[in-house]
Amino acid sequence: KIILTASYAPQIKHKFLVCFNFNYLSLLHGIMVSEENRAGLYVAIPVYFVILALVAYVSNRKLKRLEKNQQTDQLTGHYLGGRSFGPIVVAGTIFASQFSGYTVVGVPNESFRTGFYGFRWTATFPGIIFGFMGTGVRLRKASLVRNHSTPIDFITDRFRSQLLRYTVVVIQVLASIVYLAAQVNALQSTFNDMFGFDPDDVWPVIVIMVIILTFEWMGGLAVVALSDSIQGIIMVISFICLPIVILSKFGGWKGIDPLTYPRKDFYQTPSSGEQLMFWQFTLLNISFFALPHMVQRIYAARDLPSLKAGFLIQTIGPWFTTFVGVFIGTMGVIILAQNGKDPNPPSPFTAIIEEVMSTGGFAYVIGVIALTSSLAAIMSTTDSLIIAISQLITVEVIWPLRPNGTQRQLAWSGRITSLLSVSVALITGILWKKGVGALSAINFPIIIQAIPSYLHGLYVRKERRRLHPWSLAFGAIVGLVYVFAFYFGYMYGNDSAKPIDAGITGVLLNIILAYLIDILWFDRAKLRCFGTNKDEKESDPFKPPEWDIPSGLRFGEELLTAPLLDDMMAGFPEPMRDPTVCAMFFVLVTIITPIVAEGQPVINADTGQFVTDPPVVRGLPWWFFKQILITIIPYIALLKIIWDMPNEYPFDEEKVDKDGINAELLELTPIEMNFRSNFDAPNESILRRRSTVSIKMEALGLSSRKVVHEDAIDLVPNESRLSFIIRKEEFEASGRHLMDGREDINDGEHLTSVPENNENK
């Protein structure tokens, strides 16, 4: 039992509410800046907007150049940047997408109010990164082979079900709209308080949203990614310099005496409820990879090295963002107490920064950068959400209704969709602040309901084990309804609510229901063979009606099956497919949770002092120091996975020359992927290349059943080998030439058009 003085009781009650009935938006509000500290902001904020305008102009020119050189069509250029993002841009945009406005403002605020419990944000990222990296490499390979361009294309191609397809669309759009409305609230509060406007003034946030929308119209994902990179640089500068300034001016953790620390409860072990919520929180955030704007970045990367750069910055980023946020928040308690400031300010982050700025000189400049970073981070999240929503609705809803619409018509449809999304978010965020604040708490519980469809489609090992798409759809729908019902019917406004996460329990219900429906309704034969490896007769699953089967000509001539996915990834290391590695990460996530006796050491109610001195290590509670050490382990494991990841997907020339290849595994070139004449038009260029390879295999006598002797391969000239022919066709489809097995750099000009036929070849 925790014995508290009266002065601590309200703070601890608030701490419990933050954990069990958590509202992310509440920790982004109230960034009030004093008049004397606004001078720097009057310069920094306009400069930031000018930089964004220059970025939008440069991005617009780049897109027009790509379109003029016929390297991309309008939609692909707008929504994926022509799939041309290199390592720096990919790393910058993934960093800014992952470490958003909540990282800059919310983590310090949470740590100021709940103490070292705020470390949960650093502890949750190994699961986020493992999920994003594990699914990302497979989703990217599938996109290269199957011509995927939207976050939904994999679901459509893998399951061929309109019901499941649009169930996932609704989940992703709903989660994104809720998140976008929350950003409207955060922008309004942040900007108004930063410059002293009335909190209810709406014109500043409307102007900012119009600016963001204009930039998105001009440059699409390219301007979003470049502005993300700038925002990331600002965040890194502020979060590297801020702890240095605090250490030099106010000291660090090592100098804290828990006996005189203003918030002694921070040195108590977390309650059992907090421990349970901590564990559920780390599991819930694995769903991060299913956010549509994150999948966009997987597809927009130019190559694997670019994507690896994004994975790397994801892995090292938490230690100089969220971890620093915990340092700022917990040290802020001392900083405000020493200067006699309000111990419970509306925005602890701003109060702390203002105290730092008051020391003058370099500290003032860093404070201005940090405050600018808070606004930039929210804007970065906002534009990412707008373009993700626009792509989902334009490509997955409008284009199927107008399959022969021109690129110009579709581009304008996308702009109108962005405008409508912003309008809905503005109206909702401004007029229904309380409701949006509540909805923001279930953003991840909503998106996690799409996870079973993605993971099952990506990793089911045998096609006969694949669930019927309607089973997955019904499970997701019930899980989604449950999240709303459980949160608003039980959690919302209930101070005595049990520490149960709506998302985790909802996705468990989702999965169980999907399997039960599949076994008992769609495919009873699975009940007999479940858990066996015997070659039993294929069951006769429920056949969906015609209206539920989407056309998939754009994806290829074969269906996307589990064996085809595995063949695509043959030779590529995939730790997420290793049960041992997955179990290791699950165990690490579990033991990172501070599983300890709650409320220790006890605080005497009469004296307000500890009954026994708390064990500390370098000024930190022992249980928190142990958390830091354990958390390092999965981060090291992630760095090892990135180190071992190859720079390209394997292409075993010797095996291809000897055994042949399934022509359906040939990757599309960027130019082939960047053009679509209508919604479901087959890609004629890749069909010709695959046909050429198949014909050549027949001429060479190669098939999956016939193996050529190694000595015979050695006698075949390079230019007659199948691997050379495949490479040659690929280079020529990219507008390049291959000579004697090497790329001819001197003649490496891009194609000026996509060929309509290939008679000369």
N, C-alpha and C positions, 0 to 999 in steps of 0.2 A: 504494500500500500504506500502511495506517495503522500507524505505529509507536507503541506504547503502553507506558507504565510498568506495572509489575505492579499498582499501586493502581488504575489506570483500567480495566484489562482486564475485571474482573468487571462493572463498571458498563456498559461497552459491550456485553458479551455479553447482559446483561439488556435493554439497549436494543434489540438485534436481536430478541430473543424477543418483546418487546412489539409490535414492528412486524409480524413475520411470523406469529406464532402467538398472536394477540391475544386476551386474555380481559378483557372490559370489567369483569366482576365483581370481578376481583382488585384493581382500582384503587378500589373502593368499600369495601373491608374494612379493619378495624383502626383505627377512629376513636377511639382511646383519649384520654380527657380526664382530666387530673389532678384530684385531689380539691378543690384550692383554687379551681379554675375551674368547678366544678359548681354553685356556689351560684346563679348566674344562670340556669342551665338548670333548676334545681328550680322556678323561677318561670316561665320562658319556655315550657317544654314544656307544663305544665298549662294555661297561658293559651291556647296554640295549640289544644289539644284542646277547650277550652271554646268557642273561636271556631268550630271545626268543628261542634260540637254545635248552636250557634245557627244556623249556615248550614244544617245538615240540617233543623232545625225550620222555618226560613223557607221552604226549598225544598219541604218537605212540604206546608205551608199553601198555597203557590202552586200546586202541582200539584192539590191538592184543589179549589182555587178554579176552576182551568181546567176540571177535570172537571165540577164543579157547574154552571158556565155553559155546559157542552157545547161547549167550544172545542177539546177534544182527548179522545181515548179514553185508556185507561190505558197501553197499550203505547207509543203515540207520546209521551205525556207523560213516561213513565219513561225511554225510550231516546233521545228527541230533545228533551226539555224543551218539547214543544208547538211546536217550531220557532220559538221566541220570543226567542232570545238576541240582544241588541243589541250595538253595537260594543264596549262596555267588557268585557262577559262573553266575547264571541268572542275579542277580543284577549287577554284574560287566560288563557283556557283553551288557546288555540293556543300562546301563549308558554310556559305551564307544560308542555304536552305535548311541545313541541320541546326546551326546555331543562330536562331532567329532573335526577335525582339525579347523573347522570354529569357534567353541566355544573358543578355546585356542587363536587363532591369529585373526580371523576375527571380532569377537565382539569388542575387544579392538580397533582394527583398525577403524571399522565403528564408534564407539563412539568418537574416537579422531577426526574424520572428520565430523560427523553429530551431535555430542553432545548427549543429553539425549534421542534423538529419537532412539538410539540403544537399549533402553529398550523394544522395540517391540519384541525382542527375548524372554525375560522373560514373556511378556504378551501373546505370542502366545502358550506357552507350555500347559496351561490348556486345550486348544482345542486339541492339539496333544495327551495329556495323556488321555483325555476323550474318544477320538476316538479309541486310541490303547487299552485302558482298556475295553471299552464297546464292541468292536468287538472281542477282544482277548479271553475273557472268553467263548464267544459263538463259535468262531472258534476252540478253544481247545476242548470244549465238543463235537463238531461235529467230530473232528479228532479222539477222543477216541471211538466214537460209529461207525464211518464210515471209519476208517482206512485211514485217510488223512495223507500224508507225505510231500507234496509240497505245495507252496502257491497257485497253480492252482487247486489242487484236489477239493477244495470246489466248485469252479466255474464249474468244469467238472461234479461233482456229483449232484449239485443243478440244473443245466440247461440242461445237456446232449446235448451239442451242440459243435461240433468241431469248427465252425466259431467263436463263442464267446470265446471258450477256447483259441484258438490261437491268437485271437485279444488281449486278456489280456496278453498272453505270450509275444507278440511283444511289448506291452506297457511297461511291467516290464523289459524285457531285454534291450530295447532301453534306458529307463531311467537309468538303472544300467550301461550300457556301456558308456553313456555320463558322468555319475558321475565318473566312473572309469578313463576315459581319463582325466577328470579334476584333479583327484588325481595324475596322472602322471605328469601333469604340475606343480602341487603344490609341489610334491616331488623333482622334478628337481630344481625348483627355491629355495626351502627351503634348501636342502642339499648343493647345489653349493654356495649359498650366505653364509651359515653358516660356511663353511670351506674355502671360498675364491677361489673356482674354477671359471673358465669362465662360465658365465650364459648359454652359448650355449653348454657346454660339456654335452654329453648324456650318457657317460659310467657310472657315478655314479647312475643315476636313473635306468639304465638297471640292474646294479648289485643289487640294492635294490629290484627291482621287481623280479629278479631271486631268491633272498633270501626269499621273501614273498611267491613266488610260491612253492619253495621247502618245506617250513614249511606247507603250505596248503596241499601239496601232502602227507606229512608225517602224519599229525594229523587231517586233515579235520576241521570240525566245533569245535572240542574239543580244538585244538591249537588256533583257532581264539578266542574262548570264554575266554580261560585262558589268552591269551595275552591282550585281551580287559580288563580283570580284572586288570592286572598289569598296563596297560595304564591309567585306571580309577584311580587307587591309586596314580600314579604320578601326574595326573591332580588335584586330590583333595588336595594333599599336597601343590602343587604350588599355587592353587587358594585360599587356606585358609591362607597360610603364606604370599603371596604377599601383600594383603591389609593391613596385620598387619605391615609389613615392611614399606610400603608407609605411613601409618598413623604415625608411629614412626619417620620416617625420613623427611617426607614432609608435614604432616598434612592430613586432610580429607575434605569432603564436607562442614562440618560445618564452616570451616575457610575461605571459598571462599567469596570474595567480588565481586559481579557481576559488580561493577563499574570499577574495575581494572582487571578483568578476561580477558585474552588475546582474547578469542572468545566470545564477548558479544552476538553474534547472537544465541548462545546456550540458552540464557535466553529468547529469543523471542518465542512466541507460534508458533507451526508448521503451515506451509501453508495449505490451504484447500486441495491441491493436496497430500501433505504428509499425512494428516489425512485420506484421502480416501485410499491411498496405505497401510497405517498402518492397517486399518480395513480389507482390502482385504487380506493382508499378514497373519493375524491371522486366517482367514477362510481357506486360501489355504493350510496351513500346517496341517489341519486335515487329509489330505491324507497321512500323514506319515505312518499310519498303513499298507498301501498297499505296501510299499516297501518290496520286497521279503525277504531281510535279516532280517527284523523285524518279519515277519510271521514265519520264520525258528525258531526264538527264542521262539515263542509261543509253537511250537510243541516240541522243544528240552527240555523244562522244565520237571523235574521229576514229579512234582505235583503242586497243586494250591498254597500251601504255598511258593514254590519257585517262582512262577509267581507273587505272591503278593509282594515278596521282590523286584522284578524288578519294579513293579508299584510304590512301596514306594520310591525307589531311583530315579525314574523318577520324582516324585512329589516334593521331597525336593531338587533335584539336581540343578534346574535352579537358586536357590537363592545363591548357592556358586559357580556357573560357569558363566552363562550369566550376572547375576546381578553384580557380581564382575568384569566381563569384561567391563561393563559400567563404573564402578568406576575407573578401571585402565585407560581406554581411556580418560575420562574427567579429571581425575587428571593428566594424562600425559601431557595435554596441559600446565599446570602450571609447571610441573617438567622440561620440555624441555625449556620453556620460562625463568625460573629462572637460568638455566645453559647456556643460550645463544646458544642453539642448533637450528638446522634447524626446523622452524615451520611446514614444510610440508615434513617430511621424507618419503622415499619409503615404509618403514614398521614402523609405529608408535610403534607397540608392541615391536619390537626389540630395537628401540631407547629408549623406556621407561625402558625396562629390563636392558639395558646397563647402564643407569643412576643409577638404583637401585644397580646393581653389583658394580659400582664404589665406593659405600660406604664401600665395603669390608666386611669381616667376614661372618656372617650368611646370610646377604643379597646377597652376591656373590653366596653362595651355592644354595639359593632359585632361583636365576636367572638362574643358570645352569640347575636346575630341570625344570624350566618353559620352557626354550628353548628345552630341551630334550623332554618335554611333547608335544611341538608343532609338532615335527617330529613323535613321537610315535602316536599321535592322527591321523595324516594323514595316517600312515601305518595301523592303526587299521581299519579305514574306507575302505582302499584298500583291505585288505584280506577278510573283510566281503562281499564286492561286488563281489570279484572273486568267492567265494564259492557259493554265491546266483545265479550268472549267470550260473555256472557250473551245479548246481542242476536242474535249469529250463531247460537247453538245453539237459542234459543227460537223465533226467527222463521223460520229456514231449515231446522230439523230437526223440532222438536216441533210447530209449527203446521201444517206440511203433513200430519203424521200425524193431527192432530186439527183439520181445517179449520173445523169448526163450534164449536170451543171458545169459551167466553165470555172476555171480557176479564179478568175476575177469575181464571179458571182459568189463563189464559196468564200473567198477572202473577205468580201464585204459582209457575208453572213456571219463570219467569225468576229468581225469588228462589232456588228450589232449584238451578237451574243455577249461579247465582253461588256458592252454598254449596259445591256439588261442585267447582267450579273452584278455589275457595280451598283446599278440602281436599286436592285433588290437588297444588296448588302447595306447600302446607305440608308434606305428606308427602315430596314430591320434594326440596324445598329443604332440609329438615332432615336427611333420611336419606341423601341422595345429593349432598352438597355438591360433591364433585369432578366428578361427571357434569354437574351443573347449570352449574358454572363453565365446563366445556368447551362445553356446548350454547349458553351465552350468547354465545359467540364466533361462532356461525353464525346468529344471529337474523336479521340482514339478508340474508345469503346465502339463507336460506329464503324470506323475503318477496319477494325480487326475482324469484323464479320465477313470481310472479303478474303481473309487469309486462307481459310480452308480450300477455297477454289484454286487459288494460286499454288499453294504448296502441294495439293493433291495432283493438280495437272502437271506440275513440274517434276515431281519426284516419285509418283507411283511406279513401282518396278515392273508390274505386269499389266498388260492392257485389260485382262479379264478382271483385275482387281479395281479397275477404275470405276468410281461411282457414277451413277446416272446423273446427268446435269440437272435434272429436275430435283433430285435428292439434295444436291448442293444448293440449288436455288431456294427450296423450301426451308432448308436449315438456316440459310443466310437471312431469309425474310423473318423467320421466327426469332432468330437471334437479335435482329434489328428492332423488332417490336418489343422484345423483352428488355432491351437496353433502355428504351424510352419509358416503358411501364415501370421497371424497377427503379430507375433513377428518380423520375418525377413522382412515382407513387410511394416510394419508401425513403430514398436518400435525401431528396431535395428538401431543405428546411428542417430536417430531422436531426437535432443535436445529439440524440441518443442512438443514431443509426449504427449498426454493426459494421466493422471494417471489411466490407465485401465490395469488390470492384465489379461494377456492372458489365464491363467489357470482358473480363476473364470468365465470369460465370456465364455470360451470354454466348461466348464463343464455345465454351464447353457444351452448352445446350445445343448450339448450332451443329457441332460435330456429331454428337450422340444421335440427334434427330436425323441427320443426313444418312448415317449408317443404318439406323433402324428402318427408315423409309425405303432405302435402297434394298435391304435384305428382305423385308417383309412385303414389299409392294412391287418394285420394279424387277427384282431378280432374285427369286427365292433360291435358285441354285447356289448362290454365293453362301448361303447358310450351311450347305453341305460341305463345300470345299474351302471355307474360310480357314486360314491358318495352315493349309497344307501346300505342298509343292508338287503334288501329283499331277500328271498330265491328264486331267479329267476333261470330259467333253464340254465344249464351250456352251455356256448357258444361253438362253434365248431371251435377252433383255427386252424390256418394254420399248417399243419403237415410237419415237415422238411423232406427232402429226406434222404434216408438210409445212404448216405456218411457222413451226418452231425451228425449222432447219434453215439457217442462213446460207447464202451462196458463198463459196470460198475460193472462187477461181483465182483471186489475186494472191492466194497463199501458195498455190502449187497444185500439181496433179495428184499427189498422194495425200491421205489424211495425216495429220500430225499425231503420231502415236508414241507410246512410251519407248518402244524399241528405236524409233527414228530419233527421238530426243537423246537417247543414250548413245546412238551412233554419232550424232553431232558432237557430243562432248567426249568421245573416245580419246584417251590419252591426256585429257586435261584434268589436273588435280582438283577435286571437288570435296573439300572437307565436310561440307554440309550433307554429303551422301554417306559419310562415315558415321555409323551409329555411335562409335566410341567418342568421336570428337563432339558430336551433339550432346551426348551424355555428360562429357567433361564440362561443356559450357553451361549446361543446366545445373550441374553440381556447383560450379563456381558462382553462378548467379545466386544460388541458394545460400552458399556460405558467406557471400559478401554481405547478405542481410545480417544485421547485428542481432543474432539469436542469443539473447542474454536474459538474466532475471531483470524484470522491469523496475524502473524507479529507484535504482541504486546509484550512489549512496543516498540514504534518506535525509531530508531536510527537516530540521526541528521546527515545529509550528510556532513556538514561542520566541525563539532566538533568530530564526531565519538563517541559521548556519547548518552546515552538514553535521550529521551525527558522527560520521567518520570521514576522514579526509578522502576525497576521490583519487583513485590511482590515475596518474597522468604520465605521459611520455612526451617530453619536449613541449610542455604546455597544453597538450591535447588529451582528451579523455582516452583511456586505454582502448576502449572498444572502437573508437573512431580511428585511432592509429592502426589497429589491427585491420580495419576495413581498407585503409589505404594500401597496406602491404598486400592483402589478398587481391584487391582490385588490379594491381599491377600485373598479376599473372595472366588473365585473359587478354590484356592489352599486348603483352609480349607475344602471346600465341597468335593474335591477329597480325602483328607485324611479321611473324614468321610465315603466315599464310600468304601475305602480300609478297614477301621476298621470294617464295617458291612459285608464285604465279607466273606463268610464261607471258611473253609479250605478244604472242599471237596464238590463235587456236591451232592445234597441231594439224599438219598435213604431211602424212608419212609417204613421201614419194616412192620409196622402195616398196612399201606395201601396195600402193596404188598400182605401180608398174607390174607387180607380181600377181595381185589378186583382183585388180579392178576396183571400182568404187560405185556406190549407189549414186547415180547422177542427181537424185533429189537432195543430196547433201551439199551440192555446190553452192557457195555463197554468192549473193548478189553484190555487185559493185555499188559504191555510193551513187553513181550516176543512174544506174538501173533502179535503185530504190527511190531516188528523188523525183521520179516522174510517174504519174498515174493519169491516164487519159479519161477514165471515169471511175466510179466508186469501186466496182468489182472487176475491172478489166484485167485479164491475165497479163503478166509481164512477158512480152514477146521476146525480149532480148535474152532473158535467162532461160526461157523455154527452148530457144534455138541452141544456146550453149549446152544445155543438158541433153538435147537431142543429138548434137554433134558428138558429145562424149559417149553416149550410148551406142551410136553407130560405129564409132572408132573402136569401142570395146568389142563389138561383134566382129569387126574386121581383124582385131588382134586375137580373137578367140578367148577373151577374158569374160568371166562371169563369177558370180559368188560360189559356183559349184566347181569351177575349173581353175586350177592353180598352175602357173607357169614356173618352170624350174629356174632357180636362181642363175645358173650358168647361162641359160638361154637369154635372160634379161641383159646380162653383160654384153651380149653380142648385138643388141639393138641400139642403133644410134640415138643420141639424146633427143634429136628433133622428131623421132618416131615413137618415143615413149609416151604413154598416156599422161603421166604427170606433167610433162613438158607441154602437151597439147592443152591440158586444163589450165595451166598457168598462162599460156599464150592467149587462150580465149579470154581469160579473166583480164589480163592486161589490156587487150585490145578493146574489151567492153568498157574499160576505164579510160580509154583514149590514149593508151600507151602501147609500146611494142616490146616484144621479148626476142632477144637474139642470143642463140647459143646458151639458153638457160639464164640469161642475165637481162635485166631491164635496160633498154636503150635510152639513156638519159637525154641524149642529144635530140632524139625524136619524140620526146615524151610530152607532146601537146595534148591538151584535153579535147575531147570531142566537141564539136560545135553544135551537134544535134544528136538526138537519139535516133538511130537508124530504124527505118520502117521495115527494111528487109535486109537480108544478108547474102544476096546472090553472089557478089564478088568473093566474099569469104568462102 
